[in-house]
Amino acid sequence: MRNLILLGPPGAGKGTQAKEIAARHGLIQLSTGDMLRAAIKAGSAVGRKAKAIMDKGELVPDAIVIKIISDRMEEPDCRAGAILDGFPRNLAQAAALDSVLARRKKKVDVVIELKVDDEQLIKRIAGRFTCARCGEGYNDNLKRPKVVGRCDVCGSTAFTRRPDDNAQTMRTRLMVYYRETSPLIGYYFCKGNLRSVDGMAPIARVTQEIDRVLGEIK
């Protein structure tokens, strides 16, 4: 059993790496948002509670999120291990997760921090755009189409940018991350299961470094 948490600010590549790890190591990627939506769709007791809260525009309490995650990790497809994507987000959630796992004789085996340079990260995110037809991703600074204004994959000339992919929004999101989530780095360092990799390296190299870390904990 290997339970993995990816840590890093918005745009550090956690989602991309989670998909790579899941495919390469037979682990299940558990996204908090996806699990909430699944619980609501299934009409479970905890899903109904979550829906009632979300319908009011309020945040789902930690206790409900923990319950959903705990239940999901008990399902057969998680026996080999799971990657927690987007959770925990703060120290209270981390402590609650530890308690739930301990009661079931499980634990967080490794926490991988994707270390980034803030200014470079802002440039990376602010430069993102995608093909409106096929969804291929590009970047003003890192990956432009081979032919200006034409998608390499499908040939479309229509592109879109997310309205929140701008420098000011990224600085705000980083501030929230450092205030609420970055204390988890110290928390897991003290527990002895924190590992760090260079999140600014090319995607394939980051994946290789994560593979190396996972190989060390087998």
N, C-alpha and C positions, 0 to 999 in steps of 0.2 A: 504494500500500500504506500503510495506517495501522494501527499497532498501539498500542492504548490500554490504560493501566492506571488503575483507579480506586483512590484511596487514601482512607482514612477509618476511624474507629473502628466497632465493631459498632453497627448501628442507624442509621448515618449515611445510609443510602439507596442504597448502592452497587448492590445487586441490582436495585432498582427502576429506577435510572438506566441500568444496563447493558441491561436489556430495552428501555427507551425508545430508547437510542442504537442498539442493534442493529436495531430496526425502522425507524428514521428514516434510517439511513446505510448500510444494507446490510452491516453488519459482523456477525461471528459472536461470540456470547457464549460464552467458554470458562470453564466452572466446573471448578476442580480436582477437586472431588468427583465431578461428572458424568463427567469424563474418566477418572478411576480406575475408576469402575463400568463404563464402556463398554469399557475395555481388559480388564477382568476378564471381562466377558460375552463379548467377542470371542475370549477364550482366547489372546491374543497372548503372546509370550515375556515382555514386560515386564508384561503383565497377570497372568500366572501368578506372577511374582515378587512383585508387589504383593499378590496374594491370599494368598500364603503368609505374608507379613509381617502383613497385617491380621488373618488368622485367629488369629494369636498375640496379638492385641490391641496390637501395636506400631505406632508411627508409620512411615509409608512414608518412606524416606530421600529427601533432596533430589534425588539423582542420578536416581532412578526417576521422580519427579514431573517433573523437567526433561525427561527422555526422552519421557515421555508427551505433555507440552505441545509439545515440539519436533516430534514426529511429527504431532501433530494440526494444527499450524500449516502443515504442508506440504500438507495436503489441499486439493483444488480450491476448496471453499467458503470457504476463508480467504484467497483471493487478494486480495480487496478490503480485508482487514484483520480484526483480531480484538480483542475486549475481554477482557482477562484479569481474571477475577472470583475473588478469593480467593488470588491469587498475583501477585508474590512476597510472602512474609510477613516476610522478614528480609533483612539485607544480603547474606548468603551466597547466598541464592536469587536476589537481584537481579543479583549479579555473574555467577552461573552462567547466568542467562537472557541477559544481555548477550553472553557468550561464545558461546553456542549460536547466537544470532541473527547475530552478527558473522561466524561461519563460513559462514553461508548468505547473507551480504550483506544482512541485514535488521537492523532496530533497533526499539527502543521509540520511537515518534514523539512521544507526549505522555503525561504522567502528570497526571491531574486529581485534586487534593486536595479532598475535600468538608469544608470547615471547619465545625466545630460548636461549640456551647457545651455543655460537659460536663453541667452541672446540668440544662439544658433537655433535653438528649438523654436523660438518666436518666428525667426525667418523661415524655418521649415514649414510651420503651420500656416503663416500668413501667405505663403506662396502656393498653397495647394489649390488645384482645380481638377475637375473630372469631366470626362466625356458625358454629355447629356444622354447619349443613346446607349452606350454599352457599359458605362461606369468606370472605364479605365482611368487610373489616377495619374496626375502630372504635377509638376512643381516648377514655378518660375525660376528657381535657383538650382534645382537638382535634376529635374527630368522634364525637359520640354519635348513636345512632339517633334519627330524627325523632320516633318514638313510643317512649317508654321501655320497654325490655324486648322490643322487636319489631324484627326485621331489616328494613331499608328495602327490600332486594332480594327476599327470598323470604317474608317474614312469619314466619319461625321465631322462637320465644321461647327457643331454647337457644343459649347462647354458651359459648365456651371461652377459657381463658387459658393460655399456655405457662408451665410451672412456673419457667422461668429468666427470665421477664420480670418481674423485680423489682429494686428499687434495689440491694440488696446484690450480687446476681449481676452486675448491670451495672457496678458499681464494680470488681469483680474483673476482668471482661473488659476494662474500660478500662485497668486497670493493666497487663495483659498486652500490650495494644495499644501503650501508650506505651513499654513496656520493649523489645518485640521488633520492632514494625513501624514505629513513628513515625520511627526513624532514617532510613527510606527517603525521608522528606520532604527532609532535607538532602542525601541522596545524589543524588536527581534534580534538586534545585535546582542543585547544583554541575555537573551534566551539562547544564543549560540547558533541560530539557524539562518542568519542573514548572509547572503552572498551578493556581490556586486559585479555587474558587467557594464561595459561601455555601450550605452544606448545610442551614442552618436555614430557608431560604426555602421557600415552597410548592413542591411537586413540579414543577409546570409551569414555574415560574420557574427552578428549578435546571436543568431540561432545556434551557430557552432559553439559559442561560449556557454550558452545555456545547456546545450547537450553535454558539454564537459562537466558542468556543475552537477547535472543530474547523474552522470556516470559516477561521480565521486560519492554519491550518497546511496548507491545501490547496496 
